[in-house]
Structures are given as structure tokens and as C-alpha cells.
Amino acid sequence: MINQTLVQYFHWYYNEEEKLWNKAKNEAAHLEDLGVTMVWFPPAYKSTEGANSVGYDCYDLYDLGEFDQKGTVETKYGSRDEYIAAIKELQAKHITVMADVVLNHKAGADELEKIPVRKVNPDNREEFVSDVFEIEAWTKFTFPGRAGKYSEFIWDFHAFSGIDWAADIQEEGIFSIQNTYGEGWEQVPSGEFGNYDYLMFNDVDFRNPAVREELKRWGEWYYKTCGMKGFRLDAVKHVSADFLNEWIDHMNATFNEQFFIVAENWVTAQVEELHAYIEETGGRMQLFDSILHTNFYQASLSDESYDLSKIFEGTLTQTHPFLSITFVDNHDSQPLQALQSYVEYWFRPLAYAMILLREHGIPCLFYPDLYGCKYIDKNEAGEDVEVELVGLPNLHTISRVRKFLAHGLQRDYFDHPNCIGWTREGDDENQNSGLAVVMSNGDDGIKRMEVGIRHAGKPFTDVLGHRSEQIIIDEHGWAEFPCNARGVSIWTSGYNQ
């Protein structure tokens, strides 16, 4: 059995000289060696800031760095041809590419339109605070640089349910567009602010059947053009679940595929919200376990006052392990971003051991933890802040241990608030597999654990090099495994560098 491992191959501030698509292509063999089986790429289409955009302010879904639009031909990450070449090279290394799909909104319209709107209370979007009135708004997308190639569809105000800027009166706010599909918002999974249909920019209205058909045509074109086998769906709590079900079913049926789908539904506490979404979407999608990420973050701030034995309680990984994507951090939680909750450096190896070396959940590595990064951005006070995220020197080792050794029966020893551990017995399919993991968020720890009779008499060593002793497994398959204070050790007999 192959252990699936995902990597988020970007971060919010990617600023390296080498274009991302080219770097991914050149790193394909290295990623395969690490055990990576899926790569999540950032949005690949043209956005409002052209070559400076991360991609989530999407303008033209059909422009993958091919047309002169928004001041550039290439995107921040490279050209259309480089994108396709990276996908092909990764697939040649048996790595699935997962494309980021941003369907909730569009930005950077080409023309103004006079449109009827009603202003709403931003804290309760179900409450209108004005009668219908007319504004001029940037709601018409004609994509003149593309000139109708691939699609002649024109987006106008009938394709959107809301906007946040009235250009003629220079006024910000949340304006409900009064189109032919309803005077209010469409139903979405999130009930925050009364109804969280509106997030940003021009909010796409999936009640419009022409919009639904255009996005299905685009999905067909995207796959035929690039050949990716997976999709990460952005901001699904703001998008009609009915439409996403329809889009996924259409893609699977059209191409006789089972695309790997991961949805971003950011929840920090109430796992029941994720359960409700799974029910609403019929289990069509994996979900990021943002609750487990939050637990990691809180544990990293709390030192030994955090009860490690409860770190998986109330998480998606605990309740729906086969639909969970586990991660330590991502582009939204990194420093200076809106959802900043970056796990402290000392705890990151512990967190990665928990997502990479356990049986349940598909783990997602984060680009800066592999490569490191430096960037500058403004904080909430408007001051420039320089950030350096240092790569984890042992992450490559932990990832390779997952690939080769994290197999077989799992036994848990979550019986102490500050020192926990588990073992994997290994199996016949993966030679020399099996391991023991022990970690502490307090003092030095030690845990007596069973790795299985198949390992009787074998010498186990700490592949991370934190402990120098050799542990001999007794005749019953048991041993005492130590770890350092605020650290993690991975014990095995089968690891080759």
C-alpha cells in the first residue's frame, strides 16, 4: 500500500527568482524521493495584479499565462506552456497535480454597468438597509486581450449576486445585486453574518444557469488542456454546495474519472460544521482539517500546559479519518496573513510527526517547511515587517520514513498529558517497515510500547539523531522508547538514508 502525501507547492509570498512552474518541474524527482504523491499548485490563471498576484483575485480563468492582460502575459508563476510542462513532468514521476479552482468570485472587470442594488448590513447580510437604487459598478468582463479564444462568454451583472464598490459614488459597502435570479443571496453552507454568500470582489451567482454551464465548459477545457487529476476548491463555505456537487459529477462523468477533490472550509472549533458539509456534498470531497491545525497552534503556544493526549479530540481526523487532509500550516495561516496562526517552530517537528507517521488522514506539507522563505509585508499597524520562515531540517527524513516505514497496525499510547507515542507494526509488502514515535511537550519522556513480535531482537535507533542510544526490542515485541524534552524521536530499524 502506498502512503499518499500531498505538498502545497507555494506560499503567499513566493518571490524566488526561479518561476514556480519551472521549479516544480525541476524538483519532480526530489519530490518523488520524499514520497510526495500529490502536488497542490496555486491558481494558474490571470488575476487582477497580473504577474504580482498570488492568484485568488482571479480575472480570466482561460488565461493561463498566454494573453497580454492585466499588464502581463505570464502569471506570477510562469507561462501556460511552463505550467503544462510542470504537470507532465510531475505525472511522469507518478505525482498527481491538484489545480486550485477559485469559483466564488471574479475581479478586475473590464467595463462599468449601471445596475440595481440594495445595500445590506455587513454584520447581517439578510438585512437590507436601503431600497433599490442604481449604481455604476465594475461588473462586465469581456476579456479583450483574449478576444473570444476558448470561450466567448461575457460576464455581466446577471452573473453576480453582490459587489463591494459603487464606482460612481465612490462608496464601499456590501451591495446585493438585484438581478433576475433573486433579490437576496443564494443559500450557501455558512450562516455567518446571517448568510456568508458574499466574500469579496464580484460574487458569482450560481442561480444563473448560463453561469453554471460556462463553468462546466471551463472545467472540461481546463482538464483537456492541462491533464490534472485533482482539484482544490477554494472558499467552499461561500459557494452553493448544490453547484459544486453538479460540477464534480459533471467532470467525473464527462471524463470517466474520479478526480481527487479537496475543499477548503475553514473551521477552527466546531467539527459539526464539517460534518454538515460532508453530508451536504455526499462525501464527494476531502476536507482540510483546520481544527487539527488550530490544535497544533494552541499546543505550540501553551508548552507543557497543553494536554497532548487530547490533541486529536474534536477534529475531522478523529471523526472522518478517510476524508481528512491534515496540515501544519498553509498560505492563509502563515505570518502576516488574515488567518495568521503559524505553529511555533519548536512544535513543528512534533506536528509533522503526527500527520505524517499516523494511519489516518492524508498529510499536506507546506512549501516553506521544505525550502524556507523570506518576505516583507505590512502588519495591522501598517508597518513593514520582515519574516523569515526557516525550513525544517528533518522534514525530508520524516517524509521518507512515511513513504517506506509507516505501515501496518497502529497502536496508540496517548496516556499522558505531556508525553505521547504510537507504533506502526509494519507489513510484509514494505520491507523493514515499522516504527515507534514518542514526543514530549515538557521534560524528557519515555514510553513503553509494543511494536510487534516481528521486530523481536531488532536494534532500533532514532532516525532524527536526537538520541544516540540503541534500543533492543524484547522477545514479546516491546521496548521503552525515550525522547528529549520538547522534542520527538522516531525509532526504527529499517531506515536507509
C-alpha positions as CSV (number, residue, x, y, z in Angstrom):
1,M,0.0,0.0,0.0
2,I,1.3,3.5,-1.0
3,N,1.0,6.2,1.6
4,Q,-0.5,9.3,0.0
5,T,1.3,12.6,0.7
6,L,0.4,16.0,-0.6
7,V,2.5,19.1,-0.8
8,Q,1.3,22.7,-1.0
9,Y,3.8,23.8,-3.6
10,F,3.6,27.6,-2.9
11,H,3.1,30.1,-0.2
12,W,1.5,33.6,-0.2
13,Y,4.8,35.4,-0.8
14,Y,6.6,33.2,-3.3
15,N,9.3,35.5,-4.5
16,E,12.2,33.3,-5.7
17,E,14.0,34.1,-8.9
18,E,13.1,30.8,-10.5
19,K,9.5,30.7,-11.7
20,L,7.4,28.3,-9.7
21,W,6.3,26.1,-12.6
22,N,9.9,25.6,-13.6
23,K,11.0,24.9,-10.1
24,A,8.3,22.3,-9.6
25,K,9.3,20.6,-12.9
26,N,13.0,20.6,-11.8
27,E,12.1,19.3,-8.4
28,A,9.8,16.5,-9.5
29,A,12.4,13.7,-8.9
30,H,13.2,15.1,-5.5
31,L,9.5,15.2,-4.5
32,E,9.1,11.6,-5.7
33,D,12.0,10.6,-3.5
34,L,10.3,12.3,-0.5
35,G,7.2,10.2,-1.0
36,V,5.1,13.0,-2.4
37,T,2.2,11.6,-4.4
38,M,0.2,14.8,-5.0
39,V,1.2,18.5,-5.6
40,W,-1.2,21.3,-5.0
41,F,-0.4,24.2,-7.3
42,P,-1.7,27.8,-6.7
43,P,-4.3,29.4,-9.1
44,A,-2.7,29.3,-12.5
45,Y,-4.9,31.8,-14.3
46,K,-4.6,35.6,-14.9
47,S,-5.6,37.8,-11.9
48,T,-6.1,41.5,-11.3
49,E,-2.5,42.2,-10.4
50,G,-1.0,40.2,-13.3
51,A,2.5,39.0,-12.6
52,N,2.3,40.2,-9.0
53,S,-0.9,38.3,-8.0
54,V,-1.0,35.1,-5.8
55,G,-4.0,34.2,-7.9
56,Y,-7.0,34.3,-5.7
57,D,-8.2,37.6,-7.2
58,C,-9.0,35.8,-10.4
59,Y,-9.8,37.7,-13.6
60,D,-9.8,35.3,-16.6
61,L,-10.0,31.5,-15.9
62,Y,-9.0,30.8,-19.5
63,D,-5.8,32.8,-19.4
64,L,-3.0,30.5,-18.0
65,G,-0.3,32.9,-18.9
66,E,-1.0,33.1,-22.6
67,F,-2.5,36.5,-23.3
68,D,-1.5,40.1,-22.7
69,Q,-3.9,41.0,-20.0
70,K,-3.6,43.0,-16.7
71,G,-0.2,44.3,-17.8
72,T,1.5,40.9,-18.4
73,V,1.4,37.7,-20.5
74,E,2.8,35.3,-17.9
75,T,1.4,35.0,-14.5
76,K,3.4,35.3,-11.3
77,Y,4.4,31.6,-11.7
78,G,5.2,31.4,-15.4
79,S,3.7,30.8,-18.8
80,R,0.9,28.5,-19.9
81,D,3.5,26.2,-21.6
82,E,5.6,26.0,-18.5
83,Y,2.6,25.2,-16.4
84,I,1.6,22.3,-18.7
85,A,5.3,21.1,-18.8
86,A,5.4,21.0,-15.0
87,I,2.2,19.0,-14.8
88,K,3.5,16.5,-17.3
89,E,6.9,16.1,-15.6
90,L,5.3,15.5,-12.2
91,Q,2.9,13.0,-13.6
92,A,5.9,11.2,-15.2
93,K,7.1,10.8,-11.6
94,H,3.8,9.3,-10.5
95,I,2.7,12.6,-8.8
96,T,-0.8,13.8,-9.2
97,V,-1.3,17.5,-9.8
98,M,-4.1,19.3,-8.0
99,A,-5.2,22.6,-9.5
100,D,-6.6,25.4,-7.4
101,V,-10.1,26.3,-8.5
102,V,-11.5,29.7,-7.5
103,L,-15.1,29.9,-8.5
104,N,-16.6,32.1,-5.7
105,H,-15.7,35.4,-7.3
106,K,-14.2,37.3,-10.1
107,A,-12.2,40.6,-10.0
108,G,-10.8,43.3,-12.3
109,A,-13.8,43.8,-14.6
110,D,-13.3,45.5,-18.0
111,E,-16.4,47.7,-18.1
112,L,-18.8,49.6,-15.9
113,E,-22.5,48.8,-15.9
114,K,-25.5,50.6,-14.3
115,I,-27.0,48.0,-12.0
116,P,-29.9,47.9,-9.5
117,V,-28.7,47.1,-5.9
118,R,-29.7,47.2,-2.3
119,K,-27.2,47.8,0.4
120,V,-27.1,45.3,3.3
121,N,-25.9,45.3,6.9
122,P,-22.4,43.8,6.7
123,D,-22.9,42.1,10.1
124,N,-26.3,40.7,9.0
125,R,-26.3,40.3,5.2
126,E,-30.0,39.2,5.3
127,E,-30.9,42.8,6.5
128,F,-31.4,45.4,3.7
129,V,-30.5,48.9,4.8
130,S,-31.7,50.6,1.6
131,D,-34.4,50.4,-1.0
132,V,-33.4,49.5,-4.6
133,F,-31.2,52.1,-6.2
134,E,-28.9,52.3,-9.2
135,I,-25.1,52.4,-9.1
136,E,-22.3,52.1,-11.6
137,A,-20.2,49.1,-10.9
138,W,-17.3,47.1,-12.5
139,T,-19.3,44.0,-13.4
140,K,-18.7,43.4,-17.1
141,F,-15.9,41.1,-18.2
142,T,-15.2,41.0,-21.9
143,F,-11.5,39.8,-21.8
144,P,-10.4,41.9,-24.7
145,G,-6.8,40.5,-24.6
146,R,-8.2,37.0,-25.2
147,A,-10.7,38.2,-27.9
148,G,-13.0,35.2,-27.5
149,K,-10.5,32.5,-27.8
150,Y,-11.6,29.3,-26.0
151,S,-14.9,31.0,-24.8
152,E,-17.0,33.9,-26.0
153,F,-18.9,34.0,-22.7
154,I,-19.4,37.6,-21.4
155,W,-19.9,38.0,-17.7
156,D,-22.2,40.9,-16.7
157,F,-24.2,41.8,-13.6
158,H,-26.7,39.0,-14.2
159,A,-23.8,36.6,-13.3
160,F,-23.2,38.1,-9.9
161,S,-25.1,38.4,-6.7
162,G,-23.1,41.1,-4.9
163,I,-20.3,43.6,-5.1
164,D,-18.5,45.9,-2.6
165,W,-17.8,49.1,-4.6
166,A,-20.0,51.6,-6.2
167,A,-17.7,53.4,-8.7
168,D,-19.9,56.4,-9.4
169,I,-20.5,57.4,-5.8
170,Q,-17.1,56.1,-4.7
171,E,-18.7,54.2,-1.8
172,E,-17.6,50.9,-0.2
173,G,-20.1,48.5,1.2
174,I,-21.8,45.2,0.5
175,F,-24.4,45.7,-2.2
176,S,-26.9,42.9,-3.1
177,I,-27.3,43.0,-6.9
178,Q,-31.0,42.9,-7.9
179,N,-30.8,40.6,-10.9
180,T,-33.4,38.2,-12.4
181,Y,-32.4,35.3,-10.1
182,G,-33.4,36.8,-6.8
183,E,-33.2,40.0,-4.8
184,G,-31.2,38.4,-2.0
185,W,-28.3,36.0,-1.5
186,E,-28.3,32.4,-2.6
187,Q,-28.1,29.6,0.0
188,V,-24.6,28.6,1.0
189,P,-23.2,26.3,3.7
190,S,-22.1,29.1,6.0
191,G,-24.6,31.1,8.1
192,E,-22.0,33.5,9.4
193,F,-23.2,37.1,9.1
194,G,-26.7,35.8,8.5
195,N,-25.6,34.5,5.1
196,Y,-22.0,34.3,4.0
197,D,-22.6,34.1,0.3
198,Y,-20.7,37.3,-0.2
199,L,-16.9,37.2,0.5
200,M,-15.2,39.6,-1.8
201,F,-15.0,41.2,-5.3
202,N,-17.8,40.2,-7.7
203,D,-19.6,37.4,-6.1
204,V,-20.6,34.7,-8.7
205,D,-24.3,33.9,-8.8
206,F,-24.7,30.1,-9.4
207,R,-28.5,30.5,-9.7
208,N,-27.8,31.7,-13.2
209,P,-27.9,28.6,-15.4
210,A,-25.7,30.2,-18.0
211,V,-23.0,30.6,-15.4
212,R,-23.3,27.0,-14.3
213,E,-22.9,25.8,-17.9
214,E,-20.0,28.1,-18.6
215,L,-18.1,26.9,-15.5
216,K,-18.7,23.3,-16.6
217,R,-17.4,24.1,-20.1
218,W,-14.4,25.7,-18.5
219,G,-13.7,22.7,-16.3
220,E,-13.8,20.5,-19.5
221,W,-11.4,22.9,-21.3
222,Y,-9.0,23.0,-18.3
223,Y,-8.7,19.3,-18.0
224,K,-8.3,18.7,-21.7
225,T,-5.7,21.5,-21.9
226,C,-3.6,20.5,-18.8
227,G,-4.5,17.0,-17.8
228,M,-4.5,17.5,-14.0
229,K,-6.2,14.7,-12.0
230,G,-7.2,16.7,-8.9
231,F,-8.8,20.0,-7.8
232,R,-8.6,22.1,-4.7
233,L,-11.8,24.1,-4.3
234,D,-11.4,27.5,-2.7
235,A,-13.7,29.1,-0.2
236,V,-16.5,26.4,-0.4
237,K,-18.4,27.8,2.6
238,H,-19.3,30.7,0.4
239,V,-20.3,28.7,-2.7
240,S,-23.5,26.8,-3.5
241,A,-22.9,23.2,-2.5
242,D,-25.5,22.1,-5.0
243,F,-23.5,23.6,-7.8
244,L,-20.2,22.1,-6.6
245,N,-21.9,18.7,-6.5
246,E,-23.1,19.3,-10.0
247,W,-19.7,20.4,-11.2
248,I,-17.8,17.5,-9.7
249,D,-20.4,14.9,-11.0
250,H,-20.2,16.5,-14.5
251,M,-16.4,16.3,-14.6
252,N,-16.3,12.7,-13.3
253,A,-18.9,11.6,-15.8
254,T,-17.6,13.5,-18.8
255,F,-14.1,12.1,-18.5
256,N,-14.9,8.8,-16.8
257,E,-12.6,9.8,-13.9
258,Q,-12.7,10.0,-10.2
259,F,-10.9,13.4,-9.7
260,F,-9.3,13.9,-6.3
261,I,-11.2,16.8,-4.8
262,V,-10.1,18.7,-1.7
263,A,-12.3,21.5,-0.3
264,E,-11.3,24.5,1.8
265,N,-13.9,25.0,4.5
266,W,-12.0,26.8,7.3
267,V,-13.5,26.0,10.7
268,T,-11.5,26.3,13.9
269,A,-13.7,24.7,16.6
270,Q,-17.0,23.1,15.6
271,V,-16.3,19.9,13.8
272,E,-20.1,19.5,13.3
273,E,-19.9,22.2,10.6
274,L,-17.6,20.0,8.7
275,H,-19.9,17.0,9.3
276,A,-22.8,19.0,7.9
277,Y,-20.8,19.9,4.8
278,I,-19.8,16.3,4.2
279,E,-23.5,15.3,4.4
280,E,-24.5,18.2,2.1
281,T,-21.9,17.1,-0.5
282,G,-22.3,13.4,-0.1
283,G,-18.7,12.8,0.7
284,R,-17.5,13.9,-2.7
285,M,-14.7,15.9,-1.3
286,Q,-11.8,15.6,1.2
287,L,-11.7,18.5,3.7
288,F,-8.7,20.2,5.2
289,D,-8.7,19.6,9.0
290,S,-8.4,23.2,10.0
291,I,-9.4,22.2,13.6
292,L,-6.4,20.0,14.0
293,H,-4.2,22.8,12.7
294,T,-5.8,25.1,15.3
295,N,-4.9,22.5,18.0
296,F,-1.3,22.4,16.8
297,Y,-1.1,26.2,17.0
298,Q,-2.6,26.3,20.5
299,A,-0.3,23.5,21.7
300,S,2.7,25.3,20.3
301,L,1.8,28.4,22.4
302,S,0.9,26.5,25.5
303,D,4.1,24.4,26.1
304,E,3.5,21.7,28.8
305,S,0.2,23.1,29.9
306,Y,-1.4,21.7,26.7
307,D,-2.7,18.1,27.1
308,L,-1.2,16.3,24.2
309,S,-3.3,13.2,24.8
310,K,-6.3,15.2,23.6
311,I,-4.8,16.9,20.6
312,F,-7.0,14.9,18.1
313,E,-10.2,15.3,20.0
314,G,-12.9,17.1,18.2
315,T,-11.0,17.0,14.9
316,L,-12.1,15.8,11.5
317,T,-9.3,13.3,11.5
318,Q,-10.8,11.7,14.6
319,T,-14.4,11.6,13.2
320,H,-13.9,11.2,9.5
321,P,-10.3,10.0,9.0
322,F,-10.7,8.9,5.4
323,L,-12.0,12.4,4.3
324,S,-9.4,14.4,6.2
325,I,-6.4,16.3,4.8
326,T,-4.1,17.1,7.7
327,F,-1.7,20.0,7.7
328,V,0.5,22.1,10.0
329,D,0.2,25.4,8.2
330,N,-0.8,26.9,4.8
331,H,-0.7,30.2,2.9
332,D,-3.7,31.5,4.9
333,S,-2.2,30.8,8.3
334,Q,1.4,32.0,7.6
335,P,2.6,35.2,9.3
336,L,1.0,38.5,8.2
337,Q,-2.0,36.7,6.6
338,A,-5.6,37.2,7.5
339,L,-5.9,33.8,9.3
340,Q,-2.4,34.0,10.9
341,S,-1.9,31.1,13.3
342,Y,1.5,29.9,12.5
343,V,2.6,26.9,14.6
344,E,5.7,27.8,16.7
345,Y,9.0,26.4,15.3
346,W,9.8,24.1,18.2
347,F,6.5,22.3,17.8
348,R,6.5,21.9,14.1
349,P,8.5,18.6,14.1
350,L,6.1,17.2,16.6
351,A,3.1,18.3,14.5
352,Y,4.6,16.8,11.3
353,A,5.3,13.5,13.0
354,M,1.6,13.5,14.0
355,I,0.3,14.0,10.4
356,L,3.0,12.0,8.5
357,L,3.5,8.9,10.6
358,R,0.0,8.0,11.7
359,E,-2.5,5.8,9.9
360,H,-5.3,8.3,9.3
361,G,-5.6,11.5,7.2
362,I,-3.6,12.5,4.1
363,P,-0.9,14.8,5.2
364,C,0.0,18.1,3.4
365,L,3.5,19.5,3.6
366,F,3.9,23.3,3.3
367,Y,6.4,24.8,0.9
368,P,8.4,26.9,3.4
369,D,9.0,23.9,5.6
370,L,10.8,22.2,2.7
371,Y,12.6,25.2,1.3
372,G,12.4,28.1,3.7
373,C,11.4,31.6,2.6
374,K,11.9,35.3,3.4
375,Y,9.5,38.1,2.7
376,I,8.3,41.6,3.8
377,D,4.8,42.8,4.3
378,K,2.9,45.2,6.4
379,N,1.3,44.4,9.7
380,E,-2.1,45.6,11.0
381,A,-0.4,48.9,12.1
382,G,0.9,49.5,8.6
383,E,4.5,48.8,9.5
384,D,6.8,46.8,7.3
385,V,7.7,43.5,8.9
386,E,10.4,41.2,7.6
387,V,9.6,37.5,8.0
388,E,11.9,34.5,7.7
389,L,10.4,31.0,7.8
390,V,13.2,28.5,8.3
391,G,12.9,25.1,6.7
392,L,12.7,22.1,8.9
393,P,15.9,20.1,8.5
394,N,14.3,16.8,9.5
395,L,11.2,17.1,7.4
396,H,12.8,15.3,4.4
397,T,13.6,12.4,6.8
398,I,10.2,12.2,8.3
399,S,8.6,12.3,4.8
400,R,10.8,9.4,3.6
401,V,10.0,7.5,6.8
402,R,6.3,7.8,6.0
403,K,7.0,6.5,2.5
404,F,8.9,3.5,3.4
405,L,8.2,2.6,7.1
406,A,4.9,4.0,8.3
407,H,2.8,0.9,7.5
408,G,0.8,-1.8,9.3
409,L,-1.1,-1.9,12.6
410,Q,-1.1,1.2,14.7
411,R,-1.0,1.1,18.5
412,D,-1.6,4.3,20.4
413,Y,-0.2,5.4,23.8
414,F,-1.9,8.6,24.4
415,D,-1.9,8.1,28.1
416,H,0.0,11.1,29.5
417,P,-0.8,14.8,29.1
418,N,2.8,15.7,28.1
419,C,4.3,12.5,26.6
420,I,2.5,10.5,23.9
421,G,3.5,7.9,21.4
422,W,2.4,5.3,18.9
423,T,3.8,2.4,16.9
424,R,3.3,1.0,13.5
425,E,4.0,-2.7,13.3
426,G,4.9,-2.8,9.6
427,D,3.8,-5.2,7.0
428,D,5.1,-7.8,4.5
429,E,4.6,-5.6,1.5
430,N,7.0,-2.9,2.7
431,Q,10.3,-4.5,3.7
432,N,11.7,-3.5,7.1
433,S,8.7,-1.2,7.8
434,G,7.6,-0.5,11.3
435,L,8.4,2.3,13.8
436,A,7.9,3.8,17.2
437,V,7.2,7.5,17.7
438,V,7.4,9.3,21.1
439,M,7.2,13.0,21.8
440,S,7.1,15.4,24.7
441,N,6.0,19.0,25.2
442,G,7.6,19.1,28.6
443,D,10.5,17.2,30.2
444,D,12.4,14.3,28.8
445,G,9.9,11.5,28.2
446,I,9.9,7.7,27.9
447,K,7.2,5.4,26.8
448,R,6.9,1.6,26.9
449,M,5.2,0.5,23.7
450,E,4.7,-2.6,21.6
451,V,6.0,-2.7,18.0
452,G,5.1,-6.3,17.4
453,I,6.7,-9.7,17.7
454,R,8.1,-9.5,14.1
455,H,10.7,-7.0,15.5
456,A,11.8,-9.1,18.4
457,G,15.6,-8.8,18.9
458,K,16.0,-5.9,16.4
459,P,18.0,-2.8,17.3
460,F,16.0,0.4,16.9
461,T,17.7,3.8,16.5
462,D,16.4,7.4,16.4
463,V,16.4,8.3,12.7
464,L,16.3,12.0,13.7
465,G,19.5,11.7,15.6
466,H,18.2,13.3,18.8
467,R,19.0,10.2,20.9
468,S,22.2,8.2,20.4
469,E,21.4,5.0,22.2
470,Q,20.2,1.8,20.6
471,I,17.0,0.2,21.8
472,I,16.6,-3.6,21.5
473,I,13.1,-4.9,21.1
474,D,12.4,-7.7,23.6
475,E,11.1,-11.2,22.7
476,H,7.5,-10.1,23.1
477,G,7.9,-7.1,20.7
478,W,8.0,-4.4,23.4
479,A,10.6,-1.8,24.4
480,E,11.0,1.5,26.3
481,F,11.5,4.4,23.9
482,P,12.8,7.8,25.1
483,C,12.6,11.3,23.7
484,N,14.2,14.7,24.7
485,A,12.3,17.5,26.3
486,R,10.1,19.4,23.9
487,G,11.1,17.0,21.2
488,V,10.2,14.0,19.1
489,S,12.1,10.8,18.3
490,I,11.3,8.3,15.6
491,W,12.7,4.8,16.4
492,T,13.1,2.2,13.7
493,S,15.5,-0.5,12.4
494,G,14.7,-0.2,8.7
495,Y,15.6,3.4,7.6
496,N,18.3,3.9,5.0
497,Q,19.4,7.5,4.3
